[in-house]
Amino acid sequence: MQALLFWRKAIYVNIVGMILLSMAFCSCGDTRHITYMQGKFDTAKLSQIQISEPVFRKGDLVSIIVYSDNPTATALYNQSLVVVSTGSSGSSGGNGSGGGSGSLAGTTGASSPTTPGYLVDDRGNIQFQGLGELHIDGLTKQQLRDLLDARLKDYLKNPYYTIRFMNYRFTMLGEIQHPGIFSIPGEHISLLEAIGMAGDLTFYGRRENVLVMRDSSGVRQWARLDLTKPEVLASPYYYLQQNDIVYIEANKKKVVASDQATVRNVSIAATIVSTLAIIYSIFRK
């Protein structure tokens, strides 16, 4: 009787050990497919990367504020300020100009003056305050400054400008933790920073085949980037531009996982039931 009990316990220990061992093998896999920037970095090459300056495109919303040594004359070339009030009884209104002074009256609580911005139309033009139509599609900020200088140098003394994008955004889709459209206050963001904003790729995202889609002056461009290689830092698509779309494709593991989800759940349940039955049969005597 003692020998029979010993062998039953030995069988139980072996079965439980095999179950735990199989679970350990299933959980310990190759992590290379989810690791970024594998391999050696060519620092001499990758340290010389130039970040391309963004250009204005159709559909962009641009803030342009003009300053000069003559605030009164400058006011003609600036949009009116719009006061956004966060108070309970505030009002929106008021006028102002870059280089000049404006009054913000009739508001209570916190308020923030801002300019409405210039929308780049389907022809690549904006209707600029005091100057009329300007074609800015494809221009950098410095080229726009040069254009404004050429038009305003006869009317303003020492003009200078504050220019920024008001709708710099990108889209993240596919196997990402938080897909959606993201806006940033700056004008430069890398692909890895964008992925970080979206909560990183899921376990099933293909890091070696990330698709970046871009519209440049009506021409659609795209590139596939391998985030497991340091060479991705040298790609012209590594730094996103406004309105870029990033798509993360699912790997084969997700397809297999989706197809076998029901079978796996049933197998786990059956294993648990079998283990409990073995334990019960051993200790009930």
Secondary structure, 3 states (H helix, E strand, C coil): CHHHHHHHHHHHHHHHHHHHHHHHHHHCCCCHHHCCCCCCCCHHHHCCCCCCCCCCCCCCEEEEEEECCCHHHHHHHCCCCEEEECCCCCCCCCECCCCCCCECCCCCCCEEEECCCEECCCCCEEEECCCEEEECCCCCHHHHHHHHHHHHCCCCCCCEEEEEECCCEEEEEECECCCEEEECCCCCEEHHHHHHHCCCECCCEEEEEEEEEEEECCEEEEEEECCCCHHHHHCCCCEECCCEEEEEEECHHHHHHHHCHHHHHHHHHHHHHHHHHHHHHHHCC
